[in-house]
């Protein structure tokens, strides 16, 4: 459960970073 939560958090952070880059461009 802990590991799954960590992976989910990382994926969410990655998606947020990608969205930021797209918005910047």
Residue pairs with C-beta under 8 A, 6 or more apart in sequence:
none
